[in-house]
């Protein structure tokens, strides 16, 4: 497929790297591509960043048929640009598409388009330590129709945003609130897909947590309200008696790429791993007998996010000594060192972006 590139004639002023937040500033260009049953995916183009004009009857607005991905481009100390495991993002994008009846994308072409878009807006990749360029591919249903069925037409777009740390705390411990009142998803639903509806289901519980002074929600299973699943924006990892313990992927947990990177590194370092069900009761007991050493989240946006406090009913548990744990720090350093080119990549995770 051909890729048409139309560059803007009026570029924006680049932001100050020291004042970046997350997802608030966007670059000069975006990628767009359309789909219909007769042509398949067609009209691939990079063009100036602009609003998408939609008919009020556009199906995504009524039925939520939408998916997205999230990955980052990093600038190394030598100035090179690279991606971290983008092939896994492309594969997960297609898997999410299958859950909501969206036509499959050519993964190789999509990665090619991402690289081209980054190359066009390469000056937007920040250079300050631990900053990056966030990449958001999205597909939305575009039929003008009121009726519950899959759309026949779609728009795929990619936008870029220079970012710093996802959480205001940065790489510092966060506090999380465990709920047995609200649920995010159930097996057989959309929990393992990056769909708009999946995240919409998490918003109310997350707001309750924030009003109570916590950064995020730790979700339990939707049936028994006992088994730990994941945090709203991250997979969750526990260090119990020196062993890495994380809930298994069973249909209601997003298969995180950073999660997989943590497990791969743990195996590489000969750290014991258990992907197994774990209940909130077991976690509380592990805290009581001091076998719970650390808790941390893993995800593309925050990479590794240590947890200092866990709120369950009327109790607030301090994890470890309330500071960043040794294991969390080791994983954070190892992953970010590979992402920013400060360390060798023994796993073939890095994908270079050639500048033009």
C-alpha positions in Angstrom: 0.0 0.0 0.0 1.2 3.5 -0.9 1.7 6.0 1.9 1.0 9.7 0.9 2.8 12.3 3.1 1.6 15.9 3.2 3.6 18.1 5.6 2.2 21.1 7.4 3.4 24.6 6.3 3.0 26.0 9.9 4.7 23.9 12.5 3.9 24.5 16.2 6.5 25.6 18.7 8.1 22.7 20.4 7.3 22.4 24.1 9.8 22.7 27.0 10.9 19.2 27.9 10.9 20.1 31.6 7.2 21.0 31.5 5.8 17.9 29.8 2.9 16.1 31.3 1.2 13.0 29.8 -1.1 13.1 26.9 -1.7 16.8 26.8 0.4 18.0 23.9 0.3 16.7 20.3 2.7 16.9 17.4 2.3 18.5 14.0 1.1 15.4 12.0 -1.1 12.3 12.3 -1.6 9.2 10.3 -5.0 8.4 8.8 -6.3 5.4 6.9 -9.8 4.2 6.0 -11.7 1.0 5.5 -14.7 -0.2 3.6 -15.6 -3.8 2.5 -15.0 -3.2 -1.2 -11.5 -1.6 -0.9 -10.3 -3.0 2.4 -7.9 -0.7 4.2 -7.0 2.1 1.8 -5.9 5.8 1.5 -3.0 5.6 3.9 -1.7 9.1 4.6 0.3 11.3 6.9 -1.1 14.8 7.1 -1.3 17.8 9.4 -2.9 17.1 12.8 -6.5 18.1 12.6 -9.9 17.4 14.2 -11.9 14.4 12.8 -15.4 15.7 11.7 -18.1 13.1 12.4 -21.8 12.8 11.6 -23.9 12.7 14.8 -25.0 9.2 13.9 -21.4 7.9 13.6 -21.6 4.4 15.2 -18.6 4.8 17.5 -20.4 7.6 19.3 -23.3 5.3 20.1 -21.9 1.8 20.5 -18.3 2.2 21.5 -16.8 0.1 18.7 -13.2 1.4 19.1 -9.8 0.0 20.0 -6.4 1.6 20.6 -2.8 0.8 21.5 -0.1 2.6 23.4 3.7 2.5 22.8 6.6 4.9 22.9 9.6 6.1 20.9 12.8 6.8 22.8 15.8 8.9 22.0 19.1 7.4 23.0 22.1 9.3 24.4 23.6 9.2 20.9 20.5 10.7 19.4 19.1 7.5 17.8 15.4 6.9 17.9 14.0 3.4 18.8 10.9 1.6 19.7 10.4 -1.1 22.4 8.8 -4.4 21.3 6.4 -2.7 18.8 5.7 -6.1 17.2 3.8 -7.1 20.3 1.7 -3.9 20.2 0.8 -4.6 16.5 -0.3 -8.2 17.4 -2.3 -7.0 20.4 -3.9 -4.3 18.3 -5.2 -7.0 15.9 -6.3 -9.2 18.8 -8.3 -6.3 20.3 -9.8 -5.7 16.9 -11.1 -9.3 16.8 -13.0 -8.8 20.0 -15.2 -6.0 18.6 -15.4 -7.2 14.9 -13.0 -4.7 13.4 -11.1 -5.9 10.3 -7.5 -7.0 10.8 -4.6 -4.7 9.9 -1.4 -5.5 8.1 0.9 -5.4 11.1 4.1 -4.8 9.1 2.5 -1.9 7.2 1.2 -0.4 10.4 4.7 -0.5 12.0 6.1 1.0 8.8 3.5 3.9 9.0 4.4 4.5 12.7 8.0 4.8 11.8 7.3 7.2 8.9 5.1 9.4 11.2 7.8 9.5 13.8 10.4 10.4 11.2 8.2 13.3 10.0 7.8 14.6 13.6 11.2 13.5 15.0 12.0 16.9 16.4 9.1 16.3 18.9 10.9 13.5 20.6 12.0 15.0 23.9 15.6 14.8 25.0 15.3 15.2 28.7 16.0 12.1 30.9 13.1 9.6 31.1 10.9 11.5 28.6 9.6 9.9 25.4 7.2 10.2 22.5 3.9 8.4 23.2 2.2 6.8 20.2 -1.5 6.2 20.1 -2.9 4.1 17.2 -6.7 4.0 17.3 -9.6 2.5 15.2 -13.1 3.8 15.3 -16.4 2.7 13.6 -17.6 5.3 11.1 -20.9 4.1 9.6 -23.7 6.6 10.0 -26.3 4.2 11.5 -28.4 3.7 14.6 -28.6 0.0 15.2 -26.6 -2.6 17.1 -24.3 -4.3 14.6 -20.6 -4.0 13.5 -19.8 -1.0 11.4 -18.9 -1.6 7.7 -16.5 1.4 7.6 -13.6 2.4 9.9 -11.0 5.1 10.4 -7.6 4.2 11.7 -5.5 7.1 13.0 -2.3 7.5 14.9 -1.3 10.5 17.0 1.9 11.4 18.8 2.4 13.1 22.1 5.7 14.1 23.9 5.5 12.9 27.5 7.2 12.7 30.8 6.1 10.4 33.7 2.5 9.1 33.6 1.9 9.6 37.3 2.7 12.9 39.0 4.7 10.9 41.5 7.1 9.7 38.8 9.1 6.7 39.8 8.0 7.0 43.4 5.6 4.8 45.3 1.9 5.2 44.7 -1.1 4.2 46.9 -3.9 2.0 45.6 -7.4 1.2 46.7 -8.8 -2.3 46.5 -12.6 -2.5 45.8 -15.0 -5.4 46.1 -17.9 -3.1 45.3 -17.2 -2.1 41.7 -16.0 -4.4 38.8 -14.3 -3.7 35.6 -14.8 -6.8 33.5 -15.5 -10.5 33.6 -14.1 -13.5 31.7 -15.6 -13.7 28.3 -15.9 -9.9 28.1 -13.5 -7.2 27.0 -11.0 -7.2 29.8 -8.1 -8.6 27.7 -8.6 -6.1 24.9 -7.7 -2.5 24.6 -11.1 -1.2 23.8 -12.7 2.1 24.7 -15.5 0.2 26.6 -13.0 -1.7 28.7 -11.5 1.6 30.0 -14.9 3.3 30.3 -15.9 0.6 32.8 -13.0 1.5 35.0 -13.7 5.2 35.3 -16.2 5.3 38.2 -14.2 3.1 40.5 -11.0 5.1 39.7 -12.8 8.4 40.6 -13.9 6.9 43.9 -10.3 5.9 44.6 -9.0 9.4 43.7 -11.5 11.1 45.9 -10.4 8.9 48.8 -6.8 10.0 48.1 -5.5 7.0 46.2 -3.7 6.9 42.8 -5.5 3.9 41.3 -7.9 1.0 41.8 -6.8 -2.6 42.3 -9.6 -4.7 40.7 -10.8 -8.0 42.0 -12.7 -10.7 39.9 -16.3 -9.9 39.1 -17.8 -13.1 40.4 -16.4 -13.8 43.9 -14.7 -10.4 44.5 -11.7 -12.3 45.9 -9.1 -12.9 43.2 -6.8 -10.1 42.3 -6.7 -9.1 38.6 -5.0 -5.8 37.7 -4.8 -2.1 38.4 -6.7 0.3 36.2 -3.7 1.2 34.0 -1.2 -1.5 34.9 -0.8 -5.2 35.5 0.1 -6.0 39.1 3.1 -7.9 40.5 3.8 -9.0 44.1 7.1 -10.1 45.6 6.3 -12.7 48.2 9.2 -14.5 50.0 11.5 -13.6 47.1 9.1 -15.0 44.4 7.5 -12.9 41.7 3.7 -13.6 41.8 1.3 -12.2 39.3 -2.3 -13.2 38.3 -2.5 -15.4 35.2 -3.9 -14.2 31.9 -7.3 -15.8 31.9 -9.6 -13.6 29.8 -10.2 -10.6 32.1 -6.7 -9.2 32.3 -4.9 -7.2 29.6 -1.8 -9.1 28.3 0.7 -6.3 29.1 3.9 -6.0 27.1 5.7 -4.6 30.1 4.3 -7.5 32.2 5.8 -9.9 29.8 9.1 -8.0 29.9 9.2 -8.3 33.7 8.6 -12.1 33.5 11.2 -12.5 30.8 13.8 -10.6 32.8 12.9 -12.5 36.0 13.5 -15.8 34.2 16.8 -14.4 32.7 17.9 -13.6 36.3 16.7 -16.9 37.7 14.2 -15.3 40.0 11.3 -17.6 40.9 8.0 -16.8 39.1 4.5 -17.9 39.8 1.7 -16.9 37.4 -1.1 -18.0 39.5 -4.4 -16.9 41.1 -3.9 -14.9 44.3 -6.7 -13.7 46.5 -6.9 -10.5 48.5 -7.1 -12.7 51.7 -3.8 -14.4 50.8 -2.2 -11.0 50.2 -3.4 -9.7 53.6 -2.0 -12.7 55.3 1.3 -12.3 53.5 1.4 -8.8 54.8 0.7 -9.9 58.3 3.5 -12.5 58.3 5.9 -10.2 56.6 6.4 -12.4 53.5 4.9 -9.6 51.3 8.0 -7.7 50.4 6.9 -5.5 47.4 4.1 -4.6 45.2 4.5 -2.9 41.8 2.5 -2.2 38.7 3.8 -2.6 35.1 2.7 -0.9 32.0 3.8 1.1 29.0 2.9 4.5 30.4 4.5 4.2 33.8 6.9 1.3 33.1 7.2 0.2 36.7 5.2 1.8 39.4 6.1 0.8 43.0 3.2 0.6 45.5 3.7 2.0 49.0 0.2 1.6 50.5 -2.8 -0.7 49.9 -6.2 0.2 51.2 -8.6 -2.7 51.9 -11.9 -2.0 53.7 -10.9 0.0 56.8 -7.3 -1.0 56.8 -4.4 0.8 55.0 -1.4 -1.5 54.7 2.1 -0.2 54.3 4.1 -2.3 51.8 7.6 -3.0 52.9 9.0 0.2 54.3 6.8 2.4 52.1 9.6 3.2 49.8 10.7 1.9 46.4 11.6 -1.8 46.7 14.8 -3.3 45.4 13.0 -5.6 42.9 10.9 -2.8 41.4 14.0 -0.6 41.0 15.9 -3.5 39.4 13.2 -4.1 36.8 12.7 -0.3 36.2 16.4 0.2 35.6 16.8 -2.8 33.3 13.8 -2.0 31.1 14.4 1.7 30.8 18.1 1.2 30.2 17.2 -1.0 27.2 14.6 1.5 26.0 17.0 4.4 26.1 20.0 2.5 24.7 21.9 2.6 28.0 22.3 -1.1 28.1 22.6 -4.0 25.6 19.3 -5.6 24.4 19.8 -9.4 24.8 16.2 -10.2 23.8 15.8 -8.4 20.5 13.2 -6.0 21.9 14.5 -2.8 20.2 13.3 -1.7 16.8 15.3 1.2 15.4 13.6 4.1 13.6 15.7 5.4 10.7 15.6 9.2 10.4 15.0 10.7 7.0 
